[in-house]
Amino acid sequence: MRRTRLIREVERRTGLPIKAAVRRTVQELGVAKGAQALGISKATLSYWLVALGLRVERVVLDVGEDVRIVRRGSRADGSEGDDDGPRLADRLRDLEERLERLEGVRD
């Protein structure tokens, strides 16, 4: 996304890079009030959200429920990586062995 005059102004006023400023403001105030607080239109804020790759989702919670945000590629226990590593290593080994056999047949 191009750093327009308006983006530079918002960054200067908030003291944050535009993505962090938009994310924090929308989390705290929502889109309508966040746009007002940043001094921009709702349409501009909505465009920036899309351009910056940020999604806004509404969740309705019952009493005693919590929301947990998990980054893609993270495990449920909070550790990084995925559980496919051992399986993929086995598959790679099988394919390498198959390739060696096929190359032996071709010679």
Long-range contacts (C-beta under 8 A, 24 or more apart in sequence): 1-48, 1-51, 1-52, 6-40, 6-44, 7-48, 9-39, 10-38, 10-39, 10-40, 13-38, 13-39, 14-38, 18-48, 18-52, 19-52, 19-54, 22-48, 22-49, 22-52, 22-54, 23-52, 23-54, 26-54, 26-56, 31-56
